[in-house]
Amino acid sequence: MKAEMSADGNTIVVSIPVVWRRRGGRKLIIAPDGMEMAPPAPRDDTLARLVAKAHHWLRLLETGKAPSIQAIAEQENIDKSYAAKVLRLTLLAPDIVRAILDGRQPDVLTWRELSRPFPVLWTEQRKQWGMTVGK
């Protein structure tokens, strides 16, 4: 950190070296001591909605209110493969779901990441995304 007087002598100019990082499409300032100087990115509402939608669709399938993924896709006017990708979110470990809903998921855990194949075993999911139970 460096402080100096401005040319007019009325203002003190403080310079702090910082690093810019991206988190969830937003810029975050990292101070020299590693402290975040901006609030963490808010919850990824799109991802949270997709998790909720996945569990809703699973209930529809389990109760027989929707006979198939194809029926859900037609009702929602979406592609069947997209519906299947969303439904896979029901395979996430409960603590990962909680982290997503609370906005505490790691930066790498985005819809783009979750739309790709991921491990079914919860321990493997945590390893893949650098999470531990209770984090």
N, C-alpha and C positions, 0 to 999 in steps of 0.2 A: 504494500500500500504506500502511496506517495501523496503528500499534500503540498500544495504551493499556492501562493497568492496570485490572483489574476493580474493582468496588465493594468487594470484600472485601480487596483488596490482595495476594492470593495468586496471581492468574492474570494473564497477559498475553494480551490479546485482539488478534489480528491480523486485519485486514480487507483483503481483496484484491478489487478490482472484477473481475468476470469476466462473460463472455457465455456463455449456454447455446445450443448448437446441436444439432440432431438429425442423426444419421448412422446410416442403416440401422435406424431405429426406436429407437436408443439416444441418450441424452443425452451430449453431450461438452462439457467446460468449456474455453473459450478464454480464456487469461490476457491481460492488457493488451498484452503484447508480441507476441501472436499465437501463443504457444507452447501446444500442446495439453497440458492437465493431466490427461488420462485416456488410457489406452492406446487405440490405434485399435480400431475395431470389429473383432471377429474375422471370419474368412473367412465369406462367405455360403455356408454349406454346402448350402442348398437350390439355389442357383444353380450351385454346383460340381457337385452331383449331376445336375442337369439337363443340363449340358454333357457330362458323362461318359455319361449315358443317350443323348443325341443321337448321340454318336459310336458307341456300341454299336449303336443301331438302324441307323445308316448302314452299318456293317459287315454287319449282318444282311441289309440290302437288296442291298448290293454282292455278297455271296457267294451270294445266292439262298436263304438260310435263311428269309427272310421275303419273300414275293412282292410285297407292297405295304404302303403305309402303313396301309391298311384292316386288313390281317392283323395288323400290329403293334398297332393300336388294339384289335382284338378280343382278342388275346392278353393285353394289359395291362389290359383292361377299362376303357378310356378312350375319349373322343370322338376321332374321326379328326382334327378340326380342331386339337385340343390336341396330338396327336401330331405334326401337321405344323408347329405353332409350335415345338415342342421340337426337331424335326429341323432347323429353320432355324438353330439355334445352331451347326451344323457349318459355317456360312458365315462365322463370325467369324474375324477375323485371328488368326493364331497368338499374337501378343504380347498380344492382348486375352484370349484363352483362358488364357494363362499368368498374366496379372494376376488373372483371376477365381479360378483355382486357388490362387494365392498370397495371395489376399485383398487385392490392391493396386488393384482396380478403382475408378474414381471413384464417388462416392456416388450419382450419377445412374444408374449401370449396375446396374439391378435386374431381376428377372424381369419386373416390370410393364413396364419400358421395353423389354426384349428381346422381349416377347410381341407388341409392335407391329411393323409393318413397319420395317425398317432397311436402309441401303444395302448392296449386295453388295460394292462396291469397298472394299477394306481402308482405303485412304487416306480415303475418305469416312466410314467408320465411326470412324476416329480423330478426324477433325474433329468429327463429331457429338457425340462423348463427351469431347472435350477431351484426347485422349491423343496421345502421340508415341511413335515406335518406341523401344523400350528402356525406356519408363517403367513 
